[in-house]
Amino acid sequence: MASNIHVILNSHMVDNAGASPVWGLIAGALITMAERRALKGNTFEFHMSDLVTNRGPLLDRFTDELASGSVGAVLAIGLAPHMRTHINQYGVPVIGFCGAGNHLVVLDMHTQIENATSLLVDSGCRRLEFWSRALPVPPPSPFSVYDIIDTTGLVARFQNPGDRVARRILDRVSPVIQRGILSLPAPVKVSSEIKHLLCDAINAAEFSPSLWDEATFDRSKLKQPTLQAIDNLNSLPTATFAANRLLIQNTFTNELRQLPYSESHTVNAFRAELGRRFPDDEPARVRYAEHTEVGDVGNQMPSYNLARAVFGGPNPHPDGLLIDDDMAASGVHRALEELGLKIGVDVKIATHANAGSAVGFALHGRTIQILFEPTDFVHAMFEILDSDSVGDLERPLTVHVQPRVLSPGR
């Protein structure tokens, strides 16, 4: 691999008024790691994304370097999909975080969401709610590990050399994931790691070029919505994703949940844990903080408004909250203070947090923190950069970054 690496940072993730301090921490860690690597012979060139995505001399120079063959890879934070496509035209892979990429680093909270939810229940909470920073992703969306309802059956399908459809899907994933699935022993001992492996394979296929192939799939066995999606493949930019999702679900009718879209790992983890702890209760309450018509900046104000409405109203308020964003949690904290409510007394909170970020200081010691180390994301990007299959643009690698849970007082 060429030693020249380009790094693209989405400036809007750092310089807007509602930006989380974590982006500056990640950018700083990325620069530090690049400087260390430069001592070993790599060269790095940094770009702010709006400078290279707009038409003009900087984009032209970047394109010329891509075309020269001297760029080995691009590390990108918050990259737009059309830029990944532009970079890939020159055979250059993109390693992405919180944006587009051939290979991805993702924050993985679901196991610790289950643990944090359990801690809230153990502390006496009974009216728990999950508060999210954003609206649900409309279909098509990535499959969640909680969409896998028959892990053993799914592995068996992938490992069956005569299962043409399952093998076509498996052919869309990286050799690392392929080898991982094909080498699983029988009987399969179901674990979170195996479910992630399978989910990564399914999602790689869902977001790949069209899976449809007349010689592989039997139209007579496909459901009507799938047939319609195939006929509409060229109608909309999202048509390929929609058709791929339906083809995957038609392939694994018994192994996957048959839903039009998937909720996130985190929401599903919250629902699953409450379902285990309170199997006879109504479904868990999930709320999404929404931007107002005047346009709130960032996640603080929408969550502040939500907390004012819920805790300031006449109805009984939740006694436990699980919040998936540190900036959202800070907005909730401000609203609760104004309403005269105490965190840890009137309502207990578990929240996503980032080590070293000033945002979480006011909540430290009073909330359960699902704590990520910003440097872990950077190390994961370089782990992919050093992998043997980083140059494979069609079959993605995914590295999951795990947090740790800190209880109040630690």
Wavefront OBJ file of the C-alpha trace (Angstrom):
o trace
v 0.000 0.000 0.000
v 1.236 3.507 -0.822
v 2.414 5.393 2.231
v 0.589 8.635 1.475
v -2.608 8.853 3.552
v -5.177 11.632 3.278
v -7.339 12.548 6.276
v -10.693 14.295 5.764
v -12.491 15.870 8.729
v -16.013 17.230 8.423
v -15.555 20.743 9.771
v -19.257 21.084 10.598
v -18.876 18.371 13.240
v -16.308 20.543 15.027
v -17.134 24.203 14.446
v -20.931 24.486 14.743
v -22.428 25.983 17.887
v -23.956 22.721 19.063
v -20.965 20.489 18.353
v -19.874 17.988 20.971
v -16.340 18.517 22.334
v -15.643 14.878 21.532
v -15.019 15.724 17.862
v -12.129 17.960 18.818
v -10.762 15.201 21.052
v -10.990 12.655 18.233
v -9.404 15.055 15.729
v -6.560 15.739 18.161
v -5.986 12.026 18.728
v -5.984 11.449 14.973
v -3.341 14.133 14.440
v -1.193 12.710 17.247
v -1.395 9.193 15.831
v -0.575 10.469 12.345
v 2.518 12.247 13.666
v 3.715 9.011 15.263
v 3.111 7.100 12.052
v 4.970 9.755 10.067
v 8.098 8.799 11.975
v 7.742 5.305 10.462
v 7.558 6.535 6.860
v 3.870 7.331 6.299
v 2.915 10.781 5.094
v -0.393 12.413 5.967
v -2.282 15.287 4.432
v -5.243 16.796 6.278
v -8.337 18.371 4.708
v -11.464 19.941 6.159
v -14.251 18.297 4.180
v -15.972 21.451 2.975
v -12.688 22.554 1.400
v -12.289 19.447 -0.736
v -15.960 18.719 -1.458
v -16.740 22.104 -3.031
v -15.814 22.632 -6.663
v -12.578 24.538 -6.976
v -8.786 24.303 -6.933
v -8.547 22.306 -3.676
v -10.878 19.590 -4.959
v -8.985 19.590 -8.262
v -5.650 19.140 -6.479
v -7.072 16.373 -4.297
v -8.456 14.632 -7.390
v -5.111 14.929 -9.173
v -3.386 13.205 -6.261
v -5.973 10.427 -6.262
v -5.475 9.958 -9.998
v -1.688 9.835 -9.620
v -1.879 6.589 -7.652
v 0.135 8.004 -4.776
v -2.721 7.942 -2.232
v -2.916 4.679 -0.344
v -6.099 5.333 1.628
v -8.356 8.026 3.038
v -9.274 8.255 6.701
v -12.533 10.185 7.021
v -14.755 11.474 9.802
v -18.253 12.559 8.748
v -17.668 12.000 5.027
v -20.626 12.384 2.641
v -21.506 9.334 0.477
v -20.883 11.145 -2.822
v -17.282 11.859 -1.761
v -16.680 8.219 -0.983
v -17.904 7.391 -4.487
v -15.597 10.054 -5.952
v -12.578 8.692 -4.069
v -13.374 5.085 -4.980
v -13.270 5.931 -8.695
v -9.487 5.986 -8.327
v -9.283 2.667 -6.481
v -8.606 4.341 -3.131
v -10.329 2.896 -0.037
v -12.074 5.063 2.554
v -11.988 4.197 6.245
v -14.902 6.052 7.792
v -16.262 6.992 11.183
v -19.682 8.668 11.610
v -20.009 8.917 7.844
v -19.451 7.060 4.602
v -16.634 4.582 4.065
v -15.709 1.293 2.449
v -14.616 0.178 5.903
v -16.252 1.501 9.052
v -15.543 2.132 12.702
v -18.748 2.084 14.738
v -19.541 2.755 18.378
v -21.232 -0.286 19.845
v -23.326 0.395 22.922
v -25.853 -2.398 22.921
v -24.308 -4.748 25.495
v -23.602 -1.891 27.863
v -27.091 -0.449 27.269
v -28.445 -3.737 28.598
v -26.114 -3.504 31.605
v -26.991 0.144 32.307
v -30.717 -0.579 31.999
v -30.320 -3.419 34.472
v -28.498 -1.082 36.883
v -31.367 1.418 36.673
v -33.872 -1.326 37.452
v -31.728 -2.581 40.332
v -31.680 0.969 41.746
v -35.476 0.920 41.968
v -36.578 2.485 38.661
v -39.881 1.203 37.293
v -41.001 3.909 34.833
v -38.020 3.866 32.540
v -37.754 5.604 29.173
v -35.153 5.692 26.412
v -34.462 9.154 25.007
v -32.710 9.447 21.664
v -31.039 12.423 20.052
v -32.526 11.906 16.609
v -35.531 10.677 14.724
v -35.538 7.007 13.725
v -33.721 6.199 10.514
v -36.324 5.693 7.763
v -36.207 2.501 5.740
v -33.979 1.093 4.451
v -31.905 0.943 7.606
v -29.166 -1.392 8.851
v -30.230 -4.645 10.430
v -29.761 -4.856 14.192
v -28.286 -7.825 16.038
v -31.716 -8.063 17.661
v -33.225 -8.809 14.248
v -31.451 -12.186 14.281
v -33.950 -14.643 15.729
v -32.224 -17.906 14.773
v -28.447 -17.581 15.005
v -27.743 -21.286 14.535
v -29.975 -21.477 11.481
v -28.377 -18.386 9.941
v -24.876 -19.805 10.374
v -25.994 -23.117 8.850
v -27.396 -21.314 5.811
v -24.162 -19.405 5.250
v -22.041 -22.522 5.699
v -24.107 -24.630 3.284
v -22.155 -24.601 -0.031
v -25.328 -25.547 -1.905
v -27.310 -22.532 -0.658
v -26.811 -20.256 -3.686
v -28.688 -17.267 -2.304
v -26.932 -17.307 1.076
v -23.578 -17.670 -0.667
v -24.342 -14.726 -2.965
v -24.929 -12.582 0.108
v -21.775 -13.910 1.789
v -19.762 -13.061 -1.343
v -20.469 -9.361 -0.674
v -18.549 -9.275 2.616
v -14.869 -8.943 3.451
v -12.658 -12.052 3.533
v -12.196 -11.502 7.275
v -15.945 -11.761 7.927
v -16.286 -14.630 5.441
v -13.581 -16.659 7.159
v -15.062 -15.863 10.546
v -18.519 -17.166 9.595
v -17.334 -20.209 7.629
v -14.989 -21.297 10.427
v -17.624 -21.230 13.184
v -17.860 -24.676 14.793
v -21.044 -26.681 15.028
v -22.987 -26.521 17.199
v -22.738 -22.749 17.375
v -22.367 -21.280 20.851
v -24.416 -18.109 20.453
v -22.652 -14.949 21.621
v -22.751 -11.211 21.045
v -19.579 -11.464 18.940
v -21.109 -14.066 16.612
v -24.295 -12.035 16.222
v -22.221 -8.977 15.324
v -20.281 -11.020 12.775
v -23.506 -12.157 11.128
v -25.072 -8.705 11.317
v -22.002 -7.107 9.713
v -22.288 -9.578 6.830
v -25.987 -8.914 6.300
v -25.558 -5.142 6.416
v -22.619 -5.247 4.010
v -24.879 -7.066 1.554
v -27.805 -4.710 2.149
v -25.747 -1.617 1.319
v -23.835 -3.198 -1.567
v -24.729 -2.925 -5.262
v -27.901 -4.768 -6.206
v -28.108 -8.362 -4.987
v -30.735 -9.208 -7.572
v -29.706 -11.863 -10.070
v -32.205 -13.940 -12.037
v -29.955 -17.012 -11.997
v -29.640 -16.932 -8.197
v -33.093 -15.920 -7.005
v -36.297 -17.699 -7.979
v -38.930 -15.021 -8.681
v -41.724 -17.456 -7.950
v -40.544 -17.732 -4.326
v -40.258 -13.996 -3.737
v -42.988 -12.025 -2.000
v -44.916 -9.367 -3.884
v -43.248 -6.355 -2.183
v -39.849 -7.800 -3.123
v -40.878 -8.278 -6.749
v -42.148 -4.716 -6.852
v -38.883 -3.430 -5.363
v -36.906 -5.322 -8.012
v -39.044 -3.827 -10.782
v -38.387 -0.343 -9.325
v -34.632 -0.758 -8.969
v -33.749 2.225 -11.166
v -36.463 4.590 -9.944
v -34.918 6.113 -6.793
v -31.433 6.417 -5.258
v -32.584 4.310 -2.291
v -34.268 1.664 -4.437
v -31.255 -0.649 -4.403
v -31.060 -0.620 -0.597
v -34.800 -1.272 -0.317
v -34.680 -4.183 -2.770
v -31.592 -5.658 -1.103
v -33.257 -5.573 2.303
v -36.318 -7.383 1.008
v -34.200 -9.954 -0.849
v -32.250 -10.634 2.357
v -35.453 -11.023 4.356
v -36.933 -13.331 1.696
v -33.737 -15.379 1.861
v -33.815 -15.722 5.645
v -37.539 -15.806 6.424
v -37.073 -17.930 9.542
v -33.754 -16.491 10.684
v -34.471 -12.729 10.593
v -37.286 -10.525 11.818
v -39.442 -9.427 8.900
v -39.687 -5.709 9.602
v -39.667 -2.824 7.068
v -36.930 -1.074 9.044
v -34.786 -1.755 12.075
v -34.464 0.272 15.222
v -30.930 0.881 16.447
v -28.928 -1.601 18.508
v -29.303 0.736 21.482
v -33.095 1.052 21.364
v -33.431 -2.687 20.844
v -31.075 -3.368 23.753
v -33.196 -1.198 26.047
v -36.399 -2.908 24.934
v -34.855 -6.365 25.296
v -33.539 -5.796 28.818
v -36.813 -4.311 30.079
v -38.657 -7.200 28.434
v -36.527 -9.639 30.400
v -36.921 -7.772 33.682
v -40.630 -6.970 33.311
v -42.066 -9.506 30.854
v -45.698 -8.632 31.619
v -45.364 -4.859 31.238
v -46.315 -2.780 28.209
v -43.603 -2.124 25.565
v -40.808 0.174 26.683
v -41.317 3.889 26.092
v -38.926 5.454 23.561
v -38.910 9.188 22.810
v -37.034 11.076 20.115
v -36.034 14.687 20.769
v -37.182 16.752 17.790
v -35.911 20.015 16.377
v -38.338 22.935 16.462
v -39.497 24.890 13.443
v -37.033 27.685 14.218
v -34.200 25.167 13.925
v -32.357 24.175 17.095
v -28.596 23.784 16.816
v -27.205 20.484 18.040
v -28.832 18.073 20.478
v -28.961 20.137 23.664
v -31.981 22.357 22.983
v -34.281 19.624 21.573
v -33.594 17.452 24.619
v -33.996 20.442 26.945
v -37.409 21.123 25.393
v -38.398 17.463 25.689
v -37.413 17.353 29.369
v -39.304 20.578 30.111
v -42.422 19.151 28.454
v -42.280 15.722 30.116
v -41.099 16.643 33.622
v -42.929 19.971 33.770
v -46.283 18.554 32.767
v -49.074 17.148 34.916
v -48.547 13.478 34.076
v -46.330 11.172 36.149
v -42.778 11.505 34.896
v -40.278 8.692 34.329
v -38.125 7.746 37.295
v -35.306 6.506 35.083
v -33.879 7.713 31.777
v -31.413 6.128 29.403
v -30.002 8.776 27.015
v -27.897 7.883 23.976
v -26.013 11.192 23.588
v -23.922 13.267 25.997
v -25.030 16.614 24.536
v -28.659 15.553 24.854
v -28.035 14.564 28.475
v -26.615 18.029 29.198
v -29.806 19.609 27.820
v -31.906 17.340 30.028
v -29.746 18.244 33.028
v -30.334 21.979 32.485
v -34.111 21.478 32.237
v -34.260 19.353 35.372
v -32.289 21.954 37.318
v -34.720 24.682 36.281
v -37.636 22.496 37.354
v -36.058 21.863 40.761
v -35.555 18.127 40.181
v -32.432 16.302 41.349
v -30.649 13.678 39.266
v -30.172 10.546 41.336
v -33.100 11.447 43.606
v -36.133 12.453 41.523
v -34.911 10.684 38.392
v -31.976 8.374 37.775
v -30.080 8.665 34.494
v -27.769 6.474 32.443
v -26.132 8.232 29.535
v -23.566 7.945 26.784
v -20.408 9.850 27.746
v -16.972 10.549 26.294
v -13.828 10.414 28.395
v -12.155 13.804 28.605
v -15.171 15.770 27.397
v -16.179 18.783 29.469
v -19.854 18.117 28.728
v -20.080 15.227 31.138
v -18.426 16.970 34.093
v -21.703 18.254 35.584
v -23.158 14.753 35.417
v -20.101 12.904 36.706
v -20.826 11.002 39.886
v -24.595 11.446 39.539
v -25.331 9.317 36.489
v -24.479 5.891 35.156
v -22.015 6.642 32.353
v -21.618 4.492 29.253
v -18.117 5.787 28.686
v -16.179 5.787 25.407
v -12.498 6.649 25.030
v -12.117 8.942 21.967
v -8.678 7.492 21.225
v -10.264 4.046 20.754
v -11.985 5.254 17.565
v -8.673 6.464 16.148
v -6.863 3.234 17.022
v -9.660 1.312 15.281
v -9.235 3.369 12.090
v -5.522 2.588 12.014
v -6.256 -1.081 12.750
v -8.272 -1.199 9.539
v -5.593 0.775 7.672
v -3.038 -1.905 8.578
v -5.256 -4.846 7.594
v -4.472 -6.986 4.552
v -7.891 -6.375 2.979
v -8.035 -2.585 3.310
v -7.703 -2.275 -0.476
v -10.874 -4.312 -1.096
v -13.418 -1.605 -1.916
v -16.412 -3.897 -2.358
v -16.258 -5.967 0.810
v -16.237 -3.871 3.971
v -14.528 -4.385 7.273
v -16.270 -3.151 10.422
v -14.568 -2.593 13.769
v -16.798 -2.187 16.824
v -15.606 0.126 19.597
v -16.926 -0.866 23.007
v -17.530 1.434 26.005
v -17.392 0.660 29.711
v -20.059 1.381 32.303
v -19.244 3.585 35.291
v -21.724 3.722 38.165
v -22.159 6.903 40.264
v -19.349 7.469 42.713
v -16.665 5.880 40.507
l 1 2 3 4 5 6 7 8 9 10 11 12 13 14 15 16 17 18 19 20 21 22 23 24 25 26 27 28 29 30 31 32 33 34 35 36 37 38 39 40 41 42 43 44 45 46 47 48 49 50 51 52 53 54 55 56 57 58 59 60 61 62 63 64 65 66 67 68 69 70 71 72 73 74 75 76 77 78 79 80 81 82 83 84 85 86 87 88 89 90 91 92 93 94 95 96 97 98 99 100 101 102 103 104 105 106 107 108 109 110 111 112 113 114 115 116 117 118 119 120 121 122 123 124 125 126 127 128 129 130 131 132 133 134 135 136 137 138 139 140 141 142 143 144 145 146 147 148 149 150 151 152 153 154 155 156 157 158 159 160 161 162 163 164 165 166 167 168 169 170 171 172 173 174 175 176 177 178 179 180 181 182 183 184 185 186 187 188 189 190 191 192 193 194 195 196 197 198 199 200 201 202 203 204 205 206 207 208 209 210 211 212 213 214 215 216 217 218 219 220 221 222 223 224 225 226 227 228 229 230 231 232 233 234 235 236 237 238 239 240 241 242 243 244 245 246 247 248 249 250 251 252 253 254 255 256 257 258 259 260 261 262 263 264 265 266 267 268 269 270 271 272 273 274 275 276 277 278 279 280 281 282 283 284 285 286 287 288 289 290 291 292 293 294 295 296 297 298 299 300 301 302 303 304 305 306 307 308 309 310 311 312 313 314 315 316 317 318 319 320 321 322 323 324 325 326 327 328 329 330 331 332 333 334 335 336 337 338 339 340 341 342 343 344 345 346 347 348 349 350 351 352 353 354 355 356 357 358 359 360 361 362 363 364 365 366 367 368 369 370 371 372 373 374 375 376 377 378 379 380 381 382 383 384 385 386 387 388 389 390 391 392 393 394 395 396 397 398 399 400 401 402 403 404 405 406 407 408 409 410
